[in-house]
Amino acid sequence: QVQLVESGGGLVLPGGSLRLSCLASGSVSDIVVMGWYRQAPGKEREMVATISTHGSTYYEDSVKGRFTIDRDNAKNSLYLQMNSLKPDDTSVYYCYAALRFAAYWGQGTQVTVSS
């Protein structure tokens, strides 16, 4: 099993930045892909960005050029640097870890972009 704990959410003005962190514990050596998803009220959960063990990244179109995902395997940590934030980015952000035969989610961290 893998446990995931997110941190770094909060309230930010439009155009501002936040950096989310996710600390993984447990069977971290079995993780193949990690990522960030988000879910706004009344909407389905959507993928924001993913990164493989080898560093290959994928971004949802609306965040390309604004968000950067990276991971520090030595610290068992995943990050999401979010710049030029927009009100539409307001959501609960979830850390995600996929192993070969299982997937795990964190508890989520709220990001609110508002003036």
C-alpha positions as CSV (number, residue, x, y, z in Angstrom):
1,Q,0.0,0.0,0.0
2,V,0.9,3.6,-0.5
3,Q,-0.1,6.6,1.6
4,L,-0.2,10.1,0.1
5,V,-0.4,13.4,2.0
6,E,-0.8,16.6,0.2
7,S,0.0,20.1,1.4
8,G,0.4,23.6,0.1
9,G,-3.1,24.6,-0.9
10,G,-4.7,27.9,0.1
11,L,-6.2,31.1,-1.1
12,V,-4.4,33.1,-3.8
13,L,-5.1,36.1,-6.0
14,P,-5.6,35.6,-9.8
15,G,-2.2,35.7,-11.4
16,G,-0.5,34.3,-8.3
17,S,1.4,31.1,-7.6
18,L,1.2,28.1,-5.3
19,R,3.3,25.0,-4.9
20,L,1.6,21.8,-3.9
21,S,3.6,19.0,-2.3
22,C,2.7,15.3,-1.9
23,L,4.6,13.0,0.4
24,A,4.4,9.3,-0.3
25,S,5.1,6.5,2.1
26,G,4.7,2.7,2.1
27,S,5.5,0.7,-1.0
28,V,6.9,3.7,-2.9
29,S,9.4,1.6,-4.9
30,D,6.4,0.0,-6.7
31,I,5.0,3.4,-7.9
32,V,5.0,3.6,-11.7
33,V,3.2,6.9,-12.3
34,M,2.3,9.8,-10.0
35,G,0.1,12.7,-10.8
36,W,-2.2,15.5,-9.8
37,Y,-5.9,15.5,-10.3
38,R,-8.5,18.1,-9.4
39,Q,-12.2,18.3,-8.8
40,A,-14.3,21.4,-8.6
41,P,-17.8,21.5,-7.0
42,G,-20.4,19.8,-9.3
43,K,-17.7,18.6,-11.8
44,E,-16.0,15.3,-12.4
45,R,-12.4,14.8,-11.2
46,E,-10.0,15.6,-14.0
47,M,-6.3,14.9,-14.6
48,V,-4.0,17.9,-14.3
49,A,-0.5,16.5,-14.8
50,T,1.3,13.2,-14.5
51,I,4.9,12.1,-14.3
52,S,6.4,8.7,-14.8
53,T,9.3,7.1,-12.9
54,H,11.5,8.0,-15.8
55,G,10.4,11.6,-15.8
56,S,8.0,11.7,-18.7
57,T,5.3,14.3,-18.1
58,Y,1.9,15.0,-19.4
59,Y,-0.3,18.0,-18.9
60,E,-3.9,18.8,-19.4
61,D,-4.3,21.5,-22.1
62,S,-5.6,24.3,-19.9
63,V,-2.5,24.2,-17.6
64,K,0.2,23.8,-20.2
65,G,2.8,26.5,-19.8
66,R,1.5,27.5,-16.3
67,F,1.9,24.4,-14.2
68,T,5.0,22.2,-13.8
69,I,5.0,18.7,-12.2
70,D,8.1,17.2,-10.8
71,R,9.1,14.5,-8.4
72,D,12.0,14.0,-6.0
73,N,12.4,10.2,-5.7
74,A,15.0,10.5,-2.9
75,K,12.4,12.4,-0.8
76,N,9.4,10.3,-2.0
77,S,7.8,13.6,-2.9
78,L,5.7,14.9,-5.8
79,Y,5.3,18.6,-6.5
80,L,3.0,20.8,-8.6
81,Q,4.2,24.4,-9.2
82,M,1.2,26.5,-10.3
83,N,1.8,29.9,-11.8
84,S,-0.5,32.4,-13.4
85,L,-3.4,31.0,-11.5
86,K,-7.0,31.7,-12.7
87,P,-10.3,31.5,-10.9
88,D,-11.1,28.4,-13.0
89,D,-8.2,26.6,-11.3
90,T,-10.2,26.6,-8.1
91,S,-10.6,23.0,-7.0
92,V,-9.6,20.4,-4.6
93,Y,-6.3,19.0,-5.8
94,Y,-5.5,15.3,-5.3
95,C,-2.2,13.5,-5.4
96,Y,-2.3,10.2,-7.2
97,A,0.0,7.2,-7.4
98,A,-0.4,4.2,-9.7
99,L,1.3,0.9,-9.1
100,R,1.1,-2.1,-11.5
101,F,-2.1,-3.5,-9.9
102,A,-3.4,-0.7,-7.7
103,A,-3.9,3.1,-7.4
104,Y,-4.0,5.4,-4.4
105,W,-5.2,8.9,-3.7
106,G,-4.4,11.5,-1.1
107,Q,-7.1,13.3,0.9
108,G,-6.9,16.4,-1.2
109,T,-5.9,20.0,-0.7
110,Q,-8.1,23.0,-1.5
111,V,-6.9,25.7,-3.9
112,T,-9.0,28.8,-4.2
113,V,-8.1,31.5,-6.7
114,S,-10.1,34.6,-6.0
115,S,-9.8,38.4,-5.6
